[in-house]
Every structure is written in structure tokens, then in C-alpha cells.
Amino acid sequence: MDRLSALAREGRPFLFVISYDKSEVFTCPLDELPANIKVSRGAKPYNNIEVPKIRKFPVPFHLYGEAFEKVIEEIRAGNSYLLNLTFPTPIDFSLSLEEIYERANAPFKLLFKDQFVCFSPEPFVTIENDTIKTFPMKGTIDASLPDAAEKIMSDQKEMAEHVMVVDLLRNDLGIVGSCVRVKRFRYLDRITTADKTLLQVSSEIEAKLSHDWPQRLGQIMDALLPAGSITGTPKKRTCEIIASIESHKRGFFTGVFGVCDGSRLWSAVMIRYIERSEEGLVYKSGGGITIDSDVESEYKEMIDKVYFPV
């Protein structure tokens, strides 16, 4: 993490990529990026002539259910109140990682060598004018359902989950900044995929940083990670439970990537993530589990999040 502070002090724009458990941290000035690493924010997608289709091979429902029940047991015991459970889904997809990067329509995109591609809808933190902001996303619904927006906004389980994440991230920003406030609470974003349109619920939280924040950037990111929206609350204990229940290593999945030039920073959570394995392409996805969660709904949400945005 010290390298982040050193590059931020130089004021030279650089890319950073941090794995879920912070064990791997990649940094590189943008003008030195190798050809097999690409990053973009708000870029226009490739003009798709044909809509790519993904064949999904998700974990069998009974195996998901076993992990789900372990999470519920931990919640009943008071060890967690919200836990983000994820699984890998092998996929059959006709595009290469670079083609996926070029064609995906997403606010934040990263191609990392021949290892993985990410087309994330979720910002992590931004910093500008000594103000840090974060934008947790919790709550997804198929927009084609009757009264979809009203259903997701009035769903008590989804409300409870979102409130817990907002509270967690308010506390996280309070560790690194001051004057924390929720600027926008539970607003809707629309995401168009090859199969359907989804509605996603987000909030906006901000805090003030001291003017010397670039010199402390590594410490700031270390304090905030892993992201609360993809772990749960309380964060430390929930991360331990995730490690004991999930059947896969997250690696860079649910980590963060971003760009900083010493005066401004943007970053994104690495969700909507496809990695190359020895067996082929794997798409990792998941969702937040609370005491009111329904196993069939959560299983469906995990599969729904295996999509290609167009």
C-alpha cells in the first residue's frame, strides 16, 4: 500500500488494482501500462452487431443451499447480520477477454493481462476537493416485473440489507475522514444486459479528508478495504465466516481498481467479473444474505448477476 502513497505524492496518474484480501497490490503509471492492461471509466462500448449470449453452468442448488444455511446459522448466532455469499459459475462465451472488455457497456472497465476482465457498475470511492465519497449498491430486481421499482424499494428485506451496508460504510468513512453524511439514500440505477434489464439500488455517502490525503492514500485504502458492500457486517467477523464457508478463493474478485493523479481519485468494486481458469472462463457473483433472505431468491439473484451488459 505504501506504493499508492508514493505515486500519489508524485502527482503522476496511475492505476491501482487491489485484491479482495489485500495480499496482491498492482500499481503502474498510466503512461507505462503494458498493452495487455486496459482501464476505462465511462467509455462508450463497442458497437455490438450481435448480442453475445452466455451459457451458464451454476453450482447445483443443493450445494448453494448448504452454504446458505451455514450463513443463516452464523446470523442466528449473532456472529453476522449481513454476509455477501459468492460462488464461481463456469460459462461458455464466444468472446475473448479483450473482446469482452471492448464490447461491455459499463461505467468502469478493467482488462488485466490474460487473467481477468471486469465491467463493474459499482463505484467504490471517489476523492475530489478533499471530499471522499462512496456509493454502496445493495438490491437488484428484474425491471420487467410488474411494479419492479416499487417492489424493490418497499421490500423490507432489501431495505434492511441496504441500511446495514450504508451504516457500515458510514463508519468506514468515519475512520479516514470527518463530517460524514448520507447525501443520497436508496436511488435506482438501470442496467441493460443481453438477457434483461435490471434495477439496482444505491446510496451516496461522503466525508471530508485533510488536505494531505495523497500522502496517506495507502493507509486510507487499507482502512477501507475490503469493501463493506461485498463483505458484510460486522466486517472483521463476517470476513472470517466468508473464508470458512465459500468454496473458492476470491482473488481479485470483489477487490477494487482505480486511477489517481494526486488530486483526484476514482475507483470501482471488482464485481461483474470474468476470469480465465485452466478449465475455461469463470464468472464470479453473489449477493447479501440476511436473516430474512429466501434461499431460492438468493440463488436466482446470484445467477441473474451472471450477465453481459450491452
C-alpha positions as CSV (number, residue, x, y, z in Angstrom):
1,M,0.0,0.0,0.0
2,D,3.0,2.4,0.5
3,R,3.4,2.5,-3.3
4,L,0.0,4.1,-3.6
5,S,1.0,7.0,-1.3
6,A,4.4,7.4,-3.1
7,L,2.8,7.7,-6.5
8,A,0.0,10.0,-5.3
9,R,2.6,12.3,-3.9
10,E,4.3,12.5,-7.3
11,G,1.0,13.6,-8.9
12,R,1.5,11.3,-11.8
13,P,-1.7,9.5,-12.9
14,F,-1.5,5.8,-12.1
15,L,-3.6,2.7,-12.0
16,F,-4.0,0.6,-8.8
17,V,-5.6,-2.9,-8.6
18,I,-6.0,-4.4,-5.1
19,S,-7.2,-8.0,-4.4
20,Y,-10.1,-8.8,-2.1
21,D,-7.8,-9.8,0.8
22,K,-5.2,-7.0,0.0
23,S,-2.5,-9.7,-0.5
24,E,-1.9,-8.5,-4.1
25,V,-1.5,-4.8,-5.0
26,F,-0.6,-3.8,-8.5
27,T,0.3,-0.2,-9.3
28,C,1.6,1.4,-12.5
29,P,1.7,4.9,-14.0
30,L,-0.8,5.2,-16.8
31,D,1.9,6.1,-19.3
32,E,3.8,2.9,-18.6
33,L,0.8,0.4,-18.7
34,P,1.6,-2.7,-20.8
35,A,-0.6,-3.3,-23.8
36,N,-2.4,-6.2,-22.1
37,I,-3.7,-4.0,-19.3
38,K,-6.5,-1.6,-20.1
39,V,-8.7,0.6,-17.9
40,S,-11.6,3.0,-18.6
41,R,-14.2,5.0,-16.9
42,G,-17.4,5.9,-18.6
43,A,-16.1,4.8,-22.0
44,K,-18.5,4.2,-24.9
45,P,-18.9,0.5,-25.7
46,Y,-18.1,-1.3,-29.0
47,N,-21.0,-1.1,-31.4
48,N,-22.4,-4.6,-31.0
49,I,-23.8,-6.1,-34.2
50,E,-24.8,-9.3,-32.5
51,V,-25.7,-9.5,-28.8
52,P,-23.4,-12.1,-27.1
53,K,-25.0,-14.8,-25.2
54,I,-23.6,-16.5,-22.1
55,R,-24.2,-20.2,-21.3
56,K,-24.2,-20.6,-17.5
57,F,-23.3,-23.7,-15.5
58,P,-24.1,-22.6,-11.9
59,V,-23.4,-24.5,-8.8
60,P,-26.2,-27.0,-8.1
61,F,-29.0,-25.6,-5.9
62,H,-28.4,-28.1,-3.1
63,L,-24.7,-27.0,-2.8
64,Y,-25.7,-23.4,-2.7
65,G,-28.4,-24.2,-0.1
66,E,-25.8,-25.9,2.2
67,A,-23.6,-22.8,2.2
68,F,-26.7,-20.5,2.6
69,E,-27.8,-22.5,5.7
70,K,-24.3,-22.1,7.2
71,V,-24.6,-18.4,6.8
72,I,-28.1,-18.3,8.4
73,E,-26.7,-20.3,11.3
74,E,-24.0,-17.7,11.8
75,I,-26.6,-14.9,11.6
76,R,-28.8,-16.6,14.2
77,A,-25.8,-17.0,16.5
78,G,-25.2,-13.2,16.3
79,N,-21.9,-13.5,14.5
80,S,-23.0,-11.6,11.5
81,Y,-26.1,-9.5,10.4
82,L,-25.3,-9.4,6.7
83,L,-23.0,-11.6,4.7
84,N,-22.2,-11.4,1.0
85,L,-22.1,-15.0,-0.3
86,T,-20.4,-15.6,-3.6
87,F,-19.9,-18.6,-6.0
88,P,-18.0,-19.2,-9.2
89,T,-20.1,-20.0,-12.3
90,P,-18.3,-21.7,-15.3
91,I,-19.5,-20.1,-18.5
92,D,-19.4,-20.8,-22.2
93,F,-18.8,-17.4,-24.0
94,S,-17.7,-16.8,-27.6
95,L,-15.7,-13.6,-26.8
96,S,-12.1,-13.3,-25.6
97,L,-11.3,-11.3,-22.5
98,E,-10.2,-8.4,-24.6
99,E,-13.3,-8.5,-26.8
100,I,-15.4,-8.6,-23.6
101,Y,-13.6,-5.5,-22.4
102,E,-14.1,-3.7,-25.6
103,R,-17.8,-4.6,-26.0
104,A,-19.1,-4.3,-22.5
105,N,-21.2,-1.3,-21.6
106,A,-20.3,-0.4,-18.0
107,P,-19.2,2.6,-16.0
108,F,-15.9,1.0,-15.0
109,K,-13.9,-1.5,-17.0
110,L,-10.6,-3.3,-16.5
111,L,-8.7,-5.8,-18.6
112,F,-5.9,-7.3,-16.5
113,K,-3.4,-9.2,-18.7
114,D,-4.8,-12.7,-19.7
115,Q,-6.1,-13.2,-16.2
116,F,-9.5,-11.4,-15.9
117,V,-11.8,-8.7,-17.1
118,C,-14.2,-6.7,-15.0
119,F,-17.1,-4.5,-16.2
120,S,-18.3,-3.0,-12.9
121,P,-21.4,-0.9,-12.3
122,E,-20.4,-0.1,-8.7
123,P,-18.1,2.8,-7.8
124,F,-16.1,2.3,-4.6
125,V,-14.7,5.7,-3.5
126,T,-14.0,8.9,-5.3
127,I,-11.9,11.7,-3.9
128,E,-12.0,15.3,-5.2
129,N,-11.7,18.7,-3.4
130,D,-10.6,16.8,-0.3
131,T,-14.0,15.1,-0.2
132,I,-14.3,11.3,-0.2
133,K,-17.5,9.6,-1.4
134,T,-18.7,6.0,-1.6
135,F,-21.7,4.5,-3.4
136,P,-22.8,1.1,-2.0
137,M,-25.1,-1.0,-4.2
138,K,-27.5,-3.4,-2.5
139,G,-30.7,-4.6,-4.0
140,T,-31.3,-5.9,-7.6
141,I,-34.6,-6.7,-9.4
142,D,-35.7,-7.7,-12.9
143,A,-37.0,-4.4,-14.4
144,S,-39.6,-6.3,-16.5
145,L,-41.6,-7.4,-13.4
146,P,-44.8,-5.5,-12.7
147,D,-44.2,-2.5,-10.5
148,A,-40.5,-3.6,-10.2
149,A,-39.3,-0.2,-8.8
150,E,-42.0,-0.1,-6.2
151,K,-41.4,-3.7,-5.2
152,I,-37.6,-3.3,-4.7
153,M,-37.9,0.0,-2.8
154,S,-40.7,-1.4,-0.5
155,D,-39.1,-4.8,0.1
156,Q,-38.3,-4.9,3.9
157,K,-35.5,-7.5,3.5
158,E,-33.8,-5.4,0.8
159,M,-34.3,-2.2,2.9
160,A,-32.7,-3.9,6.0
161,E,-29.8,-5.1,3.9
162,H,-29.2,-1.7,2.3
163,V,-29.4,0.1,5.7
164,M,-26.8,-2.2,7.2
165,V,-24.4,-1.6,4.3
166,V,-24.9,2.2,4.5
167,D,-24.3,2.2,8.2
168,L,-21.1,0.1,7.8
169,L,-19.7,2.4,5.1
170,R,-20.6,5.5,7.2
171,N,-18.5,4.0,9.9
172,D,-15.7,3.2,7.4
173,L,-15.6,6.7,6.1
174,G,-15.5,8.0,9.7
175,I,-12.2,6.1,10.2
176,V,-10.5,8.1,7.5
177,G,-12.5,11.4,7.4
178,S,-14.8,13.7,9.2
179,C,-18.2,15.3,8.8
180,V,-19.7,12.0,7.4
181,R,-23.2,12.3,5.9
182,V,-25.5,10.3,3.7
183,K,-26.0,12.6,0.7
184,R,-28.5,10.3,-1.2
185,F,-30.3,7.3,0.2
186,R,-31.6,4.4,-1.9
187,Y,-31.8,5.7,-5.5
188,L,-32.3,3.5,-8.6
189,D,-29.9,2.8,-11.5
190,R,-31.0,0.9,-14.7
191,I,-28.6,-1.8,-16.1
192,T,-29.3,-3.3,-19.6
193,T,-27.9,-6.8,-20.2
194,A,-28.1,-9.2,-23.1
195,D,-31.0,-11.0,-21.5
196,K,-32.9,-8.4,-19.5
197,T,-32.9,-5.0,-17.8
198,L,-32.1,-4.8,-14.1
199,L,-32.8,-2.2,-11.5
200,Q,-30.1,-1.7,-8.9
201,V,-30.4,0.3,-5.6
202,S,-27.6,2.5,-4.5
203,S,-26.8,5.3,-1.9
204,E,-24.2,8.1,-1.8
205,I,-22.1,8.8,1.4
206,E,-19.4,11.4,1.8
207,A,-16.8,12.7,4.3
208,K,-14.1,15.4,4.5
209,L,-10.4,14.5,4.2
210,S,-7.4,16.5,5.3
211,H,-5.6,18.3,2.5
212,D,-2.6,15.9,2.8
213,W,-4.7,12.8,1.9
214,P,-2.4,11.9,-1.1
215,Q,0.5,11.3,1.4
216,R,-1.8,8.9,3.3
217,L,-3.6,7.2,0.4
218,G,-2.2,3.7,1.1
219,Q,-3.4,3.9,4.7
220,I,-6.8,5.2,3.6
221,M,-7.3,2.4,1.2
222,D,-6.0,-0.2,3.7
223,A,-8.5,1.1,6.3
224,L,-11.5,0.9,3.9
225,L,-10.8,-2.5,2.4
226,P,-12.2,-5.0,1.8
227,A,-15.3,-3.1,0.7
228,G,-18.3,-3.3,3.0
229,S,-20.8,-3.9,0.2
230,I,-19.2,-7.2,-0.7
231,T,-18.4,-8.5,2.8
232,G,-21.0,-7.6,5.4
233,T,-21.3,-6.5,9.0
234,P,-19.6,-6.7,11.4
235,K,-16.8,-6.7,8.8
236,K,-14.0,-8.5,10.5
237,R,-16.0,-11.4,11.8
238,T,-18.0,-11.6,8.6
239,C,-14.8,-11.9,6.6
240,E,-13.7,-14.8,8.8
241,I,-17.1,-16.5,8.2
242,I,-16.8,-15.9,4.4
243,A,-13.4,-17.6,4.4
244,S,-14.8,-20.6,6.2
245,I,-17.9,-21.1,4.0
246,E,-17.0,-20.1,0.5
247,S,-15.6,-22.9,-1.6
248,H,-13.4,-20.7,-3.8
249,K,-10.6,-18.1,-3.4
250,R,-11.9,-14.7,-4.4
251,G,-8.5,-13.4,-5.6
252,F,-9.1,-10.0,-7.4
253,F,-12.8,-10.6,-7.5
254,T,-14.5,-8.1,-5.1
255,G,-11.3,-6.2,-4.7
256,V,-11.0,-2.7,-6.2
257,F,-9.3,-0.9,-9.0
258,G,-9.0,2.8,-9.9
259,V,-6.9,5.7,-11.1
260,C,-5.4,8.6,-9.0
261,D,-3.5,11.7,-10.2
262,G,-2.6,13.1,-6.7
263,S,-5.5,15.5,-6.6
264,R,-8.4,13.3,-7.7
265,L,-9.2,9.6,-7.5
266,W,-11.9,7.3,-8.7
267,S,-12.3,3.6,-8.0
268,A,-14.7,0.7,-8.5
269,V,-15.5,-2.6,-6.8
270,M,-14.5,-5.6,-8.9
271,I,-17.9,-7.2,-9.4
272,R,-19.3,-8.4,-12.8
273,Y,-16.0,-10.3,-13.2
274,I,-14.8,-13.0,-15.5
275,E,-11.5,-14.8,-15.0
276,R,-9.6,-17.3,-17.0
277,S,-9.0,-20.7,-15.4
278,E,-7.4,-23.9,-16.6
279,E,-10.9,-25.3,-17.3
280,G,-12.1,-22.1,-19.2
281,L,-13.9,-18.9,-18.3
282,V,-15.4,-18.4,-14.8
283,Y,-17.9,-15.7,-13.8
284,K,-18.0,-14.9,-10.1
285,S,-21.1,-13.4,-8.5
286,G,-23.2,-13.4,-5.3
287,G,-25.4,-11.4,-3.0
288,G,-26.1,-10.3,0.5
289,I,-27.7,-12.7,3.0
290,T,-29.7,-11.5,6.0
291,I,-32.0,-13.4,8.4
292,D,-35.0,-12.7,6.2
293,S,-33.3,-14.0,3.0
294,D,-35.0,-16.7,0.9
295,V,-32.7,-19.3,-0.4
296,E,-34.4,-19.7,-3.8
297,S,-34.5,-15.9,-4.4
298,E,-30.8,-15.5,-3.4
299,Y,-29.8,-18.4,-5.7
300,K,-31.7,-16.8,-8.6
301,E,-30.1,-13.4,-7.9
302,M,-26.6,-15.0,-8.0
303,I,-27.4,-16.4,-11.4
304,D,-29.1,-13.2,-12.7
305,K,-25.8,-11.4,-11.9
306,V,-24.0,-13.5,-14.5
307,Y,-24.7,-11.2,-17.4
308,F,-23.1,-9.2,-20.2
309,P,-24.0,-5.5,-20.2
310,V,-24.9,-4.1,-23.6
